[in-house]
Amino acid sequence: MTDVSRVELTSAAAELVRRLSEAHGPLMFHQSGGCCDGSAPMCYLAGEFRTGASDVLLADLVVEGVAEPVSFWMSKSQYEVWSHTRLIVDVVEGRGSGFSLEAPDGVRFLIRSRLVGT
């Protein structure tokens, strides 16, 4: 991995992370690459989703107004497909997974991407 983070938050995503952090405490993201909602970034309480050898830590996101960095994990198989991209976490209206902390708010996190140089 390079010194430049492969993951960034839009201002809307950062604001939602601040609100979720205030309500729930330390957070983490995981993107599994599974079917349906599994291909979207899921927001959990830090440590609530167990990561292991099949996951890659892409970033510890520093969000203004949030005390602890927010880790962003991705399944290793998904990372192999997305390794050439910069991931941009955004927020859109609509319900995502019931497991992700933002679901009750009627919004969901979404990945936008941009190719990065090799």
C-alpha positions in Angstrom: 0.0 0.0 0.0 1.2 3.6 -0.7 1.3 6.5 1.7 -1.8 8.0 0.1 -5.0 6.6 1.6 -7.0 4.4 -0.8 -10.2 5.5 0.9 -11.8 8.9 1.4 -15.1 10.2 2.7 -17.3 12.8 1.0 -18.4 15.7 3.2 -21.9 14.1 3.5 -20.3 10.7 4.5 -18.1 12.4 7.1 -21.1 14.2 8.6 -23.0 11.0 8.9 -20.0 9.3 10.5 -19.9 12.1 13.0 -23.6 11.6 13.8 -23.3 7.9 14.1 -20.2 8.2 16.2 -21.9 10.5 18.6 -24.9 8.1 18.9 -23.0 4.8 19.0 -19.3 5.3 19.8 -16.3 4.1 17.8 -17.0 2.9 14.3 -15.6 0.7 11.6 -16.5 -0.1 7.9 -16.3 -3.4 6.2 -17.0 -4.2 2.5 -17.3 -7.8 1.8 -18.0 -7.9 -2.0 -20.8 -10.4 -1.4 -24.1 -10.3 -3.2 -26.8 -7.7 -2.7 -26.0 -5.3 0.2 -22.7 -7.1 0.9 -21.1 -5.1 -2.0 -21.8 -1.8 -0.1 -19.7 -0.6 2.7 -21.3 -1.5 6.0 -20.8 0.6 9.1 -20.5 -1.2 12.4 -19.5 -0.5 16.0 -15.7 -0.9 16.1 -14.9 -4.5 16.6 -18.5 -5.7 16.0 -17.6 -7.2 12.7 -14.8 -9.8 13.1 -12.0 -9.4 10.7 -9.3 -11.9 10.0 -6.8 -13.2 7.5 -9.4 -12.9 4.7 -9.7 -9.1 5.2 -7.5 -6.2 4.3 -7.2 -3.0 6.3 -7.3 -0.2 3.7 -7.3 2.8 5.9 -7.8 4.3 9.4 -9.9 7.3 8.4 -9.5 10.4 10.5 -12.7 12.3 10.6 -12.9 15.8 12.1 -15.0 15.7 15.2 -14.6 11.9 15.8 -12.2 10.9 18.5 -11.0 7.6 17.1 -10.0 6.8 13.6 -12.6 4.8 11.7 -11.0 1.6 10.2 -12.1 0.6 6.7 -11.7 -3.1 5.9 -12.4 -5.0 2.7 -12.4 -8.7 2.0 -9.2 -9.8 0.4 -11.0 -11.2 -2.7 -12.9 -7.9 -3.2 -9.6 -5.9 -2.8 -8.0 -7.9 -5.6 -10.8 -6.6 -7.9 -10.7 -3.0 -6.5 -7.0 -2.7 -5.9 -6.5 -0.2 -8.8 -9.1 2.2 -7.5 -9.5 4.9 -4.9 -12.6 4.3 -2.9 -14.8 7.3 -2.2 -17.4 6.6 0.5 -20.6 8.7 -0.1 -24.2 8.7 1.2 -27.4 8.4 -0.8 -31.0 8.3 0.2 -32.7 4.9 0.4 -32.4 1.9 2.7 -29.4 -0.3 2.6 -28.7 -3.3 4.8 -30.4 -3.6 8.1 -27.1 -4.5 9.7 -25.4 -1.2 8.9 -25.8 1.5 11.5 -27.1 4.2 9.1 -30.1 2.0 8.0 -32.7 3.5 10.4 -31.9 7.0 9.0 -33.2 6.2 5.5 -29.8 6.6 3.9 -27.0 4.2 3.0 -23.3 4.4 2.4 -22.2 3.9 -1.2 -18.8 3.5 -2.9 -17.8 5.7 -5.8 -14.4 5.0 -7.3 -11.7 6.6 -9.3 -8.8 4.8 -11.0 -5.4 5.3 -9.5 -2.0 5.3 -11.2 0.1 2.2 -11.0 
